[in-house]
Amino acid sequence: MSIFLAGLVLFIGMHSIYILLPGVRSAAIARIGHNPWRGLYSLVSLTGLVLTIYGYGLARQDPVPLFAPPPWARDFAFVLMAVALPLLVASFFPVPTRIGRFVRHPMLMSVTLWSLAHALAVGTLAGVLLSAVFFVWTLAARFSLIARPMTAATAAPPEPTSDWIAVAIGLAIWAALLFGLHDWLIGTPLL
């Protein structure tokens, strides 16, 4: 569990700098430059992500049950993930989407839905902890970003077809996860 927690602290901690300590980011960029800061940020974040995934895998080998998920939780998670994955895909589009303009931060909303879905459907200490940490962090990040002005990319008019493409790709990923990809990647069959 210590590897899992260390990974969460690194990943969420690095992603929380702009929320908790916005001056630290600015000072680091002024001192070492923008690209070295991005490299350091990426390295620490990736290390945290790898430790979180590895540590979670270790924690799953000896799970600590917190609750039995309610019977409806699995189906509810399927529905939430059918919304979360198109949002995630839309967040990576190089052109503006209506989804991005409506939701404003589609990746954060995607992670919020993912964490809620998994908190309800998993029921183990590691699963609930992972989900709860990401859920709280995404809410804090969304509130901190509300005050920021829209960037030129999000203020630009959306491309008419970009939403349909994001939804189609997101639902294709969702279907792949349902029909075996989740089992292959995570070790838990969904159907």
Backbone as a chain_set.jsonl record, in Angstrom:
{"seq": "MSIFLAGLVLFIGMHSIYILLPGVRSAAIARIGHNPWRGLYSLVSLTGLVLTIYGYGLARQDPVPLFAPPPWARDFAFVLMAVALPLLVASFFPVPTRIGRFVRHPMLMSVTLWSLAHALAVGTLAGVLLSAVFFVWTLAARFSLIARPMTAATAAPPEPTSDWIAVAIGLAIWAALLFGLHDWLIGTPLL", "coords": {"N": [[0.823, -1.195, 0.0], [2.096, 1.166, 0.516], [3.617, 1.901, -1.718], [1.618, 2.434, -3.55], [0.324, 4.621, -2.255], [2.456, 6.462, -2.214], [2.767, 6.901, -4.942], [0.268, 8.083, -5.547], [0.5, 10.451, -4.028], [2.684, 11.71, -5.315], [1.689, 11.984, -7.994], [-0.862, 13.333, -7.75], [-0.026, 15.418, -6.132], [1.833, 16.8, -7.773], [0.116, 17.598, -9.793], [-1.42, 19.32, -8.375], [-0.09, 21.619, -7.83], [-0.607, 24.04, -9.21], [-3.044, 24.634, -8.1], [-2.764, 24.75, -5.279], [-0.288, 26.026, -4.79], [0.304, 28.323, -6.669], [2.332, 30.176, -7.186], [4.707, 28.74, -7.014], [4.978, 27.266, -9.373], [5.263, 29.363, -11.264], [7.616, 30.557, -10.277], [9.425, 28.443, -10.581], [9.44, 28.132, -13.359], [10.478, 30.622, -14.08], [12.989, 30.333, -13.006], [14.205, 27.924, -14.069], [13.268, 27.712, -16.653], [10.704, 27.266, -19.206], [10.461, 24.84, -20.77], [12.282, 22.995, -19.412], [10.863, 22.943, -16.961], [8.44, 21.768, -17.775], [9.422, 19.282, -18.514], [10.379, 18.297, -16.017], [7.977, 18.329, -14.558], [6.49, 16.493, -16.074], [8.073, 14.174, -15.754], [7.982, 13.702, -12.941], [5.201, 13.435, -12.654], [4.68, 11.211, -14.328], [6.218, 9.265, -13.027], [4.801, 9.176, -10.609], [2.327, 8.242, -11.59], [3.032, 5.692, -12.607], [3.925, 4.448, -10.223], [1.522, 4.548, -8.789], [-0.172, 2.895, -10.345], [1.28, 0.467, -10.285], [1.434, 0.047, -7.492], [-1.293, -0.091, -6.898], [-1.948, -2.413, -8.23], [-0.504, -4.235, -6.641], [-1.887, -3.887, -4.226], [-4.355, -4.904, -4.931], [-3.887, -7.599, -4.921], [-4.112, -8.439, -2.322], [-6.777, -7.647, -1.201], [-8.551, -5.221, 0.793], [-11.637, -5.339, 1.922], [-14.162, -2.842, 1.942], [-16.865, -2.359, 1.58], [-19.731, -4.034, 0.244], [-20.392, -3.628, -3.073], [-23.376, -2.002, -4.192], [-26.095, -3.664, -5.938], [-26.856, -2.237, -8.254], [-24.654, -0.735, -8.904], [-22.705, -1.559, -10.775], [-23.997, -1.4, -13.315], [-24.616, 1.305, -13.276], [-22.038, 2.346, -13.284], [-21.26, 1.542, -15.85], [-22.875, 3.237, -17.411], [-21.982, 5.795, -16.577], [-19.333, 5.65, -17.484], [-19.758, 5.49, -20.216], [-20.326, 8.085, -20.766], [-18.081, 9.378, -19.748], [-15.835, 8.54, -21.29], [-16.13, 9.572, -24.041], [-15.892, 12.285, -23.293], [-13.26, 12.331, -22.349], [-11.865, 11.695, -24.718], [-12.582, 13.936, -26.274], [-11.153, 15.888, -24.947], [-8.59, 15.663, -25.893], [-8.619, 16.552, -28.477], [-7.29, 18.406, -31.185], [-8.657, 20.48, -32.261], [-11.288, 22.829, -31.471], [-14.178, 21.679, -29.647], [-17.738, 21.301, -29.346], [-18.391, 19.968, -27.093], [-16.196, 20.483, -25.408], [-16.535, 23.242, -25.094], [-18.987, 23.354, -23.804], [-18.655, 21.766, -21.479], [-16.284, 22.745, -20.588], [-13.889, 21.845, -19.23], [-13.209, 19.055, -20.273], [-11.564, 16.781, -19.72], [-11.173, 16.819, -16.94], [-13.845, 16.536, -16.099], [-14.33, 14.026, -17.148], [-12.573, 12.418, -15.624], [-13.695, 12.874, -13.13], [-16.21, 11.596, -13.419], [-15.295, 8.989, -13.967], [-14.005, 8.387, -11.527], [-16.131, 8.492, -9.706], [-17.783, 6.445, -10.708], [-16.124, 4.2, -10.309], [-15.65, 4.278, -7.554], [-18.093, 3.548, -6.505], [-18.459, 1.014, -7.593], [-16.337, -0.671, -6.91], [-15.42, -1.097, -4.084], [-13.262, -1.876, -2.426], [-10.549, -1.039, -0.154], [-8.236, 0.097, -1.441], [-9.324, 0.644, -3.984], [-11.457, 2.41, -3.403], [-10.028, 4.446, -2.147], [-8.304, 5.313, -4.23], [-10.24, 6.199, -6.083], [-11.604, 8.15, -4.537], [-9.59, 10.041, -3.955], [-8.946, 10.985, -6.544], [-11.481, 11.961, -7.248], [-11.966, 14.061, -5.376], [-9.754, 15.663, -6.006], [-10.304, 16.353, -8.713], [-12.622, 17.877, -8.421], [-11.631, 20.037, -6.885], [-9.765, 21.033, -8.716], [-11.456, 21.771, -10.852], [-12.968, 23.845, -9.645], [-10.902, 25.663, -9.17], [-10.21, 26.321, -11.745], [-12.413, 27.564, -12.794], [-12.391, 30.304, -12.401], [-10.466, 31.138, -14.148], [-9.786, 32.748, -17.294], [-11.167, 31.856, -20.53], [-9.103, 30.131, -22.843], [-7.558, 30.961, -26.009], [-7.881, 28.749, -27.632], [-10.108, 27.373, -26.533], [-11.99, 29.32, -26.755], [-12.351, 29.648, -29.434], [-14.461, 29.074, -32.337], [-16.272, 25.979, -32.403], [-15.438, 22.993, -34.255], [-17.655, 21.541, -36.59], [-17.843, 18.705, -36.933], [-16.262, 17.583, -34.994], [-17.305, 16.879, -32.477], [-18.935, 14.638, -32.986], [-17.042, 12.82, -33.85], [-15.452, 12.581, -31.543], [-17.332, 11.461, -29.767], [-17.915, 9.062, -31.109], [-15.38, 7.752, -31.115], [-14.918, 7.648, -28.343], [-17.092, 6.034, -27.489], [-16.46, 3.719, -28.868], [-14.108, 2.953, -27.56], [-15.211, 2.526, -25.04], [-16.921, 0.334, -25.606], [-14.965, -1.531, -26.343], [-13.63, -1.807, -23.892], [-15.705, -2.924, -22.363], [-16.054, -5.392, -23.666], [-13.76, -6.969, -23.227], [-11.262, -5.561, -23.219], [-10.884, -4.212, -20.767], [-10.575, -6.35, -19.018], [-8.201, -7.434, -20.05], [-6.372, -5.282, -19.712], [-6.684, -4.467, -16.982], [-7.371, -6.675, -15.556], [-9.85, -7.356, -14.681], [-12.828, -8.652, -15.628], [-15.621, -7.162, -17.276], [-18.04, -7.995, -18.27]], "CA": [[0.0, 0.0, 0.0], [2.944, 2.362, 0.587], [3.976, 2.29, -3.089], [0.384, 3.013, -4.082], [0.134, 5.946, -1.654], [3.535, 7.341, -2.689], [2.416, 7.268, -6.309], [-0.835, 9.048, -5.497], [1.017, 11.733, -3.527], [3.475, 12.325, -6.388], [0.865, 12.356, -9.141], [-1.832, 14.37, -7.38], [0.74, 16.565, -5.637], [2.369, 17.561, -8.906], [-1.009, 18.203, -10.499], [-2.086, 20.285, -7.49], [0.751, 22.798, -7.608], [-1.278, 25.266, -9.676], [-4.194, 24.898, -7.233], [-2.345, 25.076, -3.92], [0.892, 26.891, -4.763], [0.507, 28.811, -8.037], [3.598, 30.894, -7.291], [5.811, 27.791, -7.16], [5.104, 26.986, -10.811], [5.815, 30.561, -11.905], [9.001, 30.719, -9.835], [10.229, 27.385, -11.196], [9.596, 28.463, -14.78], [11.401, 31.76, -14.15], [14.335, 29.908, -12.625], [14.809, 26.905, -14.936], [12.733, 27.801, -18.006], [9.425, 26.579, -19.416], [10.626, 23.448, -21.21], [12.761, 22.148, -18.309], [9.771, 22.756, -15.995], [7.519, 20.774, -18.335], [10.092, 17.986, -18.412], [10.351, 17.888, -14.612], [6.567, 18.078, -14.241], [6.114, 15.24, -16.742], [8.813, 13.069, -15.142], [7.417, 13.435, -11.613], [3.833, 12.944, -12.853], [4.751, 9.853, -14.872], [6.686, 8.411, -11.929], [3.658, 9.004, -9.714], [1.325, 7.4, -12.248], [3.549, 4.319, -12.639], [3.879, 3.929, -8.851], [0.114, 4.36, -8.433], [-0.664, 1.705, -11.046], [1.98, -0.702, -9.737], [0.993, -0.12, -6.108], [-2.692, -0.535, -6.907], [-1.896, -3.833, -8.592], [-0.087, -4.972, -5.446], [-2.98, -3.818, -3.244], [-5.448, -5.775, -5.392], [-3.556, -8.995, -4.624], [-4.579, -8.703, -0.957], [-7.724, -6.539, -1.029], [-9.214, -4.956, 2.07], [-12.995, -4.929, 1.554], [-14.818, -1.808, 2.744], [-18.303, -2.564, 1.455], [-20.181, -4.782, -0.933], [-21.041, -2.676, -3.976], [-24.8, -2.27, -4.41], [-26.338, -4.379, -7.193], [-26.999, -1.319, -9.375], [-23.424, 0.044, -9.095], [-22.021, -1.953, -12.009], [-24.7, -0.812, -14.456], [-24.437, 2.753, -13.161], [-20.667, 2.61, -13.733], [-21.258, 1.422, -17.311], [-23.479, 4.461, -17.963], [-21.06, 6.913, -16.337], [-18.166, 5.507, -18.354], [-20.185, 5.803, -21.587], [-20.241, 9.547, -20.866], [-16.718, 9.801, -19.413], [-14.844, 8.277, -22.344], [-16.174, 10.621, -25.07], [-15.334, 13.522, -22.73], [-11.804, 12.181, -22.345], [-11.405, 11.802, -26.109], [-12.751, 15.333, -26.696], [-10.125, 16.729, -24.325], [-7.346, 15.542, -26.646], [-8.787, 17.038, -29.841], [-6.531, 19.627, -31.465], [-9.599, 21.53, -32.678], [-12.328, 23.004, -30.452], [-15.403, 20.887, -29.742], [-18.863, 21.821, -28.556], [-18.273, 19.297, -25.795], [-15.236, 21.261, -24.625], [-17.105, 24.548, -24.743], [-20.086, 23.162, -22.857], [-18.138, 21.227, -20.222], [-15.14, 23.622, -20.339], [-12.701, 21.038, -18.936], [-13.735, 17.694, -20.441], [-10.757, 15.741, -19.079], [-11.5, 16.813, -15.511], [-15.177, 15.953, -15.938], [-14.181, 12.603, -17.429], [-11.956, 11.778, -14.457], [-14.698, 12.94, -12.061], [-17.176, 10.517, -13.658], [-14.572, 7.721, -13.794], [-13.764, 8.13, -10.107], [-17.424, 8.208, -9.082], [-18.197, 5.111, -11.161], [-15.302, 3.162, -9.703], [-15.834, 4.299, -6.094], [-19.326, 2.815, -6.203], [-18.458, -0.347, -8.12], [-15.197, -1.489, -6.488], [-15.671, -1.487, -2.703], [-12.073, -2.206, -1.637], [-9.852, 0.125, 0.384], [-7.407, 0.72, -2.476], [-10.197, 1.162, -5.032], [-12.175, 3.588, -2.91], [-9.032, 5.495, -1.919], [-7.925, 5.832, -5.545], [-11.373, 6.941, -6.631], [-11.897, 9.324, -3.711], [-8.527, 11.041, -4.146], [-9.138, 11.609, -7.851], [-12.742, 12.703, -7.227], [-11.75, 15.319, -4.643], [-8.812, 16.492, -6.759], [-10.948, 16.93, -9.904], [-13.52, 18.956, -7.989], [-10.793, 21.186, -6.524], [-9.197, 21.578, -9.953], [-12.531, 22.452, -11.597], [-13.274, 25.117, -8.982], [-9.793, 26.598, -9.358], [-10.155, 26.721, -13.152], [-13.59, 28.35, -13.159], [-12.041, 31.727, -12.397], [-9.537, 31.455, -15.24], [-10.45, 33.065, -18.564], [-11.04, 30.861, -21.593], [-7.954, 30.319, -23.715], [-7.939, 31.18, -27.407], [-8.314, 27.467, -28.204], [-11.464, 27.035, -26.107], [-12.894, 30.392, -27.158], [-12.551, 29.56, -30.88], [-15.678, 28.329, -32.681], [-16.022, 24.542, -32.526], [-15.559, 22.326, -35.55], [-18.948, 20.847, -36.569], [-17.786, 17.238, -36.863], [-15.361, 17.106, -33.943], [-18.071, 16.239, -31.402], [-19.361, 13.303, -33.407], [-15.852, 11.963, -33.875], [-15.092, 12.315, -30.14], [-18.324, 10.534, -29.21], [-17.734, 7.75, -31.752], [-14.15, 7.134, -30.602], [-15.138, 7.36, -26.924], [-17.98, 4.872, -27.35], [-15.722, 2.542, -29.345], [-13.235, 2.56, -26.442], [-16.123, 1.999, -24.014], [-17.327, -1.007, -26.029], [-13.783, -2.398, -26.254], [-13.427, -2.101, -22.467], [-16.759, -3.856, -21.943], [-15.942, -6.701, -24.295], [-12.489, -7.659, -23.043], [-10.07, -4.733, -23.024], [-10.734, -3.951, -19.331], [-10.024, -7.588, -18.455], [-6.822, -7.559, -20.512], [-5.549, -4.221, -19.118], [-6.841, -4.316, -15.54], [-7.531, -7.989, -14.941], [-11.216, -7.5, -14.181], [-13.814, -8.665, -16.715], [-16.811, -6.357, -17.0], [-19.237, -8.777, -18.64]], "C": [[0.868, 1.26, 0.0], [3.37, 2.83, -0.805], [2.791, 2.991, -3.743], [0.183, 4.437, -3.558], [1.206, 6.931, -2.106], [3.246, 7.807, -4.114], [1.303, 8.291, -6.36], [-0.35, 10.423, -5.055], [1.819, 12.442, -4.617], [2.586, 12.836, -7.514], [-0.085, 13.501, -8.807], [-1.108, 15.609, -6.871], [1.266, 17.429, -6.769], [1.245, 18.268, -9.651], [-1.75, 19.24, -9.655], [-1.278, 21.552, -7.269], [0.032, 24.066, -8.035], [-2.504, 25.606, -8.842], [-3.724, 25.448, -5.889], [-1.223, 26.108, -3.854], [1.177, 27.473, -6.144], [1.824, 29.559, -8.223], [4.791, 29.98, -7.49], [6.047, 27.483, -8.634], [5.754, 28.163, -11.521], [7.279, 30.753, -11.542], [9.91, 29.675, -10.475], [10.466, 27.668, -12.671], [10.571, 29.618, -14.943], [12.836, 31.317, -13.881], [14.962, 28.945, -13.627], [14.321, 26.958, -16.379], [11.493, 26.939, -18.178], [9.598, 25.112, -19.803], [11.233, 22.549, -20.131], [11.686, 21.914, -17.237], [8.797, 21.695, -16.496], [8.12, 19.374, -18.26], [10.064, 17.442, -16.992], [8.936, 17.505, -14.183], [6.135, 16.73, -14.818], [6.79, 14.041, -16.093], [8.23, 12.701, -13.774], [6.003, 12.862, -11.748], [3.829, 11.507, -13.36], [5.226, 8.866, -13.807], [5.546, 8.133, -10.958], [2.603, 8.09, -10.299], [1.764, 5.937, -12.261], [3.497, 3.696, -11.243], [2.442, 3.668, -8.401], [-0.432, 3.08, -9.064], [-0.036, 0.44, -10.467], [1.502, -0.995, -8.311], [-0.448, -0.582, -6.006], [-2.763, -2.018, -7.274], [-1.48, -4.701, -7.415], [-1.207, -5.014, -4.408], [-4.14, -4.725, -3.642], [-5.167, -7.24, -5.1], [-4.02, -9.408, -3.226], [-5.588, -7.618, -0.58], [-8.302, -6.454, 0.385], [-10.625, -4.482, 1.726], [-13.535, -3.869, 2.516], [-16.328, -1.992, 2.738], [-18.573, -3.439, 0.242], [-20.884, -3.788, -1.848], [-22.518, -3.016, -4.163], [-25.023, -2.911, -5.781], [-26.404, -3.467, -8.421], [-25.688, -0.608, -9.735], [-22.721, -0.29, -10.407], [-22.678, -1.316, -13.227], [-24.568, 0.709, -14.457], [-23.039, 3.154, -13.635], [-20.573, 2.515, -15.254], [-21.787, 2.703, -17.955], [-22.538, 5.647, -17.78], [-19.854, 6.847, -17.269], [-18.514, 5.754, -19.819], [-20.196, 7.309, -21.821], [-18.793, 9.997, -20.685], [-15.739, 9.628, -20.57], [-14.944, 9.235, -23.527], [-15.646, 11.973, -24.565], [-13.811, 13.474, -22.741], [-11.244, 12.342, -23.752], [-11.488, 13.25, -26.582], [-11.663, 16.229, -26.119], [-8.805, 16.686, -25.083], [-7.451, 16.088, -28.069], [-7.994, 18.315, -30.059], [-7.418, 20.787, -31.915], [-10.681, 21.653, -31.613], [-13.545, 22.116, -30.723], [-16.509, 21.598, -28.967], [-18.842, 21.209, -27.159], [-17.354, 20.104, -24.885], [-15.77, 22.62, -24.214], [-18.195, 24.41, -23.702], [-19.564, 22.737, -21.482], [-16.979, 22.075, -19.699], [-13.86, 22.855, -20.052], [-13.085, 19.563, -19.033], [-12.889, 16.607, -19.785], [-11.064, 15.674, -17.584], [-12.878, 16.199, -15.263], [-15.135, 14.446, -16.177], [-13.615, 11.866, -16.221], [-12.909, 11.806, -13.26], [-15.698, 11.794, -12.208], [-16.54, 9.144, -13.472], [-14.421, 7.396, -12.314], [-15.063, 7.809, -9.369], [-17.896, 6.797, -9.438], [-17.43, 4.015, -10.428], [-15.408, 3.14, -8.18], [-17.052, 3.473, -5.702], [-19.226, 1.334, -6.556], [-17.356, -1.241, -7.559], [-15.349, -1.98, -5.049], [-14.475, -1.907, -1.873], [-11.396, -0.92, -1.17], [-9.047, 0.839, -0.697], [-8.27, 1.338, -3.572], [-10.925, 2.42, -4.617], [-11.206, 4.739, -2.678], [-8.603, 6.134, -3.238], [-9.033, 6.708, -6.114], [-11.638, 8.222, -5.857], [-10.855, 10.42, -3.896], [-8.711, 11.745, -5.483], [-10.423, 12.43, -7.893], [-12.56, 14.059, -6.547], [-10.82, 16.236, -5.427], [-9.49, 17.125, -7.983], [-11.919, 18.037, -9.527], [-12.726, 20.207, -7.624], [-10.215, 21.846, -7.774], [-10.255, 22.327, -10.755], [-12.855, 23.798, -10.966], [-12.149, 26.128, -9.179], [-9.725, 27.113, -10.795], [-11.34, 27.579, -13.575], [-13.247, 29.826, -13.279], [-11.117, 32.112, -13.548], [-10.307, 31.8, -16.51], [-10.256, 31.931, -19.572], [-9.8, 31.169, -22.424], [-8.455, 30.542, -25.14], [-8.465, 29.889, -28.031], [-9.744, 27.13, -27.795], [-12.464, 28.111, -26.496], [-13.186, 30.349, -28.658], [-13.829, 28.784, -31.179], [-15.375, 26.841, -32.868], [-16.161, 24.054, -33.959], [-16.843, 21.493, -35.528], [-18.858, 19.334, -36.37], [-16.977, 16.718, -35.682], [-16.105, 16.414, -32.807], [-18.465, 14.816, -31.766], [-18.186, 12.336, -33.418], [-15.439, 11.6, -32.449], [-16.046, 11.305, -29.512], [-18.128, 9.138, -29.802], [-16.492, 7.037, -31.22], [-14.324, 6.751, -29.133], [-16.014, 6.145, -26.709], [-17.328, 3.59, -27.869], [-14.769, 2.04, -28.253], [-14.069, 1.927, -25.329], [-16.532, 0.567, -24.352], [-16.151, -1.983, -25.93], [-13.49, -2.772, -24.798], [-14.455, -3.107, -21.962], [-16.496, -5.274, -22.428], [-14.53, -7.269, -24.275], [-11.28, -6.799, -22.76], [-9.83, -4.437, -21.54], [-10.126, -5.175, -18.636], [-8.551, -7.721, -18.813], [-5.914, -6.535, -19.833], [-5.526, -4.269, -17.593], [-6.942, -5.665, -14.828], [-8.904, -8.226, -14.348], [-12.177, -7.508, -15.363], [-15.05, -7.862, -16.318], [-18.091, -7.098, -17.325], [-18.995, -10.248, -18.394]], "O": [[0.427, 2.31, -0.465], [3.472, 4.033, -1.045], [2.95, 4.015, -4.407], [-0.095, 5.351, -4.334], [0.91, 8.1, -2.355], [3.458, 8.973, -4.447], [1.373, 9.256, -7.121], [-0.736, 11.439, -5.632], [1.653, 13.644, -4.823], [2.712, 13.985, -7.938], [-0.109, 14.518, -9.5], [-1.531, 16.731, -7.149], [1.156, 18.654, -6.724], [1.405, 19.407, -10.089], [-2.611, 19.957, -10.165], [-1.739, 22.467, -6.587], [0.051, 25.062, -7.313], [-2.966, 26.747, -8.867], [-4.217, 26.473, -5.417], [-1.209, 26.962, -2.968], [2.203, 27.143, -6.739], [2.373, 29.568, -9.325], [5.792, 30.394, -8.074], [7.191, 27.444, -9.088], [6.693, 27.98, -12.295], [8.095, 31.077, -12.405], [11.035, 29.984, -10.866], [11.57, 27.465, -13.176], [11.405, 29.599, -15.849], [13.781, 31.858, -14.456], [16.121, 29.117, -14.002], [14.907, 26.31, -17.246], [11.253, 26.008, -17.409], [8.952, 24.238, -19.225], [10.749, 21.434, -19.941], [11.601, 20.825, -16.669], [8.375, 20.825, -15.734], [7.419, 18.402, -17.978], [9.763, 16.268, -16.779], [8.729, 16.484, -13.527], [5.495, 15.928, -14.138], [6.157, 13.003, -15.899], [8.011, 11.524, -13.486], [5.644, 11.917, -11.045], [3.059, 10.678, -12.874], [4.695, 7.761, -13.699], [5.346, 6.995, -10.533], [2.041, 7.253, -9.592], [0.97, 5.045, -11.963], [3.076, 2.549, -11.092], [2.174, 2.684, -7.712], [-1.078, 2.277, -8.391], [-0.732, -0.538, -10.192], [1.203, -2.139, -7.969], [-0.79, -1.375, -5.128], [-3.542, -2.776, -6.696], [-2.036, -5.78, -7.209], [-1.449, -6.049, -3.787], [-4.833, -5.258, -2.776], [-6.096, -8.046, -5.035], [-4.288, -10.584, -2.977], [-5.298, -6.766, 0.259], [-8.508, -7.46, 1.064], [-10.801, -3.346, 1.284], [-13.389, -3.98, 3.734], [-16.99, -1.806, 3.758], [-17.744, -3.559, -0.661], [-21.869, -3.169, -1.445], [-22.874, -4.188, -4.278], [-24.216, -2.715, -6.69], [-26.04, -3.889, -9.519], [-25.619, 0.056, -10.77], [-22.199, 0.602, -11.075], [-21.99, -0.752, -14.078], [-24.425, 1.325, -15.513], [-22.873, 4.174, -14.304], [-19.882, 3.318, -15.881], [-21.217, 3.196, -18.928], [-22.319, 6.418, -18.714], [-19.405, 7.871, -17.783], [-17.656, 6.183, -20.59], [-20.085, 7.758, -22.961], [-18.329, 10.895, -21.388], [-14.898, 10.497, -20.799], [-13.902, 9.69, -23.997], [-15.026, 12.719, -25.323], [-13.152, 14.451, -23.096], [-10.257, 13.049, -23.952], [-10.561, 13.742, -27.225], [-11.291, 17.225, -26.739], [-7.98, 17.587, -24.929], [-6.458, 16.084, -28.798], [-8.018, 19.212, -29.216], [-6.979, 21.936, -31.945], [-10.968, 20.679, -30.917], [-13.891, 21.843, -31.872], [-16.249, 22.387, -28.058], [-19.224, 21.847, -26.178], [-17.69, 20.374, -23.732], [-15.491, 23.096, -23.114], [-18.318, 25.253, -22.814], [-19.976, 23.278, -20.455], [-16.728, 22.111, -18.494], [-12.817, 23.205, -20.604], [-13.267, 18.895, -18.015], [-13.437, 15.602, -19.333], [-11.198, 14.585, -17.026], [-13.054, 15.428, -14.319], [-15.817, 13.683, -15.494], [-14.121, 10.811, -15.839], [-12.929, 10.868, -12.463], [-15.999, 11.101, -11.236], [-17.15, 8.242, -12.897], [-14.675, 6.268, -11.892], [-15.08, 6.941, -8.497], [-18.353, 6.049, -8.573], [-18.014, 3.027, -9.983], [-15.269, 2.077, -7.574], [-17.039, 2.781, -4.684], [-19.836, 0.493, -5.895], [-17.428, -2.46, -7.715], [-15.401, -3.189, -4.827], [-14.647, -2.267, -0.708], [-11.638, 0.154, -1.721], [-9.162, 2.054, -0.853], [-7.979, 2.439, -4.04], [-11.006, 3.383, -5.38], [-11.528, 5.888, -2.98], [-8.545, 7.358, -3.346], [-8.784, 7.824, -6.571], [-11.871, 9.271, -6.458], [-11.202, 11.598, -3.984], [-8.64, 12.972, -5.551], [-10.449, 13.493, -8.513], [-12.961, 15.088, -7.092], [-11.056, 17.441, -5.51], [-9.275, 18.304, -8.263], [-12.026, 19.034, -10.242], [-13.102, 21.314, -8.008], [-10.181, 23.072, -7.876], [-9.981, 23.405, -11.282], [-13.001, 24.792, -11.677], [-12.41, 27.321, -9.337], [-9.238, 28.218, -11.036], [-11.281, 28.25, -14.606], [-13.757, 30.517, -14.161], [-11.003, 33.292, -13.882], [-11.359, 31.218, -16.777], [-9.307, 31.153, -19.476], [-9.488, 32.333, -22.677], [-9.633, 30.335, -25.434], [-9.379, 29.919, -28.855], [-10.52, 26.651, -28.621], [-13.663, 27.843, -26.561], [-14.163, 30.945, -29.111], [-14.243, 27.938, -30.387], [-14.338, 26.483, -33.426], [-16.9, 24.624, -34.762], [-17.101, 20.802, -34.542], [-19.712, 18.747, -35.705], [-17.008, 15.52, -35.4], [-15.59, 15.457, -32.229], [-18.342, 13.9, -30.952], [-18.324, 11.172, -33.041], [-15.113, 10.446, -32.173], [-15.613, 10.396, -28.805], [-18.171, 8.145, -29.077], [-16.547, 5.847, -30.909], [-13.926, 5.661, -28.722], [-15.726, 5.313, -25.849], [-17.61, 2.501, -27.369], [-14.642, 0.833, -28.05], [-13.677, 0.915, -24.748], [-16.496, -0.312, -23.491], [-16.317, -3.121, -25.49], [-13.142, -3.916, -24.506], [-14.117, -4.031, -21.221], [-16.693, -6.24, -21.69], [-14.136, -7.977, -25.203], [-10.343, -7.266, -22.113], [-8.68, -4.414, -21.101], [-9.264, -5.038, -17.768], [-7.738, -8.085, -17.962], [-4.805, -6.874, -19.419], [-4.467, -4.128, -16.982], [-6.633, -5.775, -13.641], [-9.107, -9.182, -13.599], [-12.334, -6.489, -16.036], [-15.47, -7.884, -15.161], [-19.125, -6.846, -16.706], [-19.878, -11.068, -18.642]]}, "num_chains": 1, "name": "protein.A"}
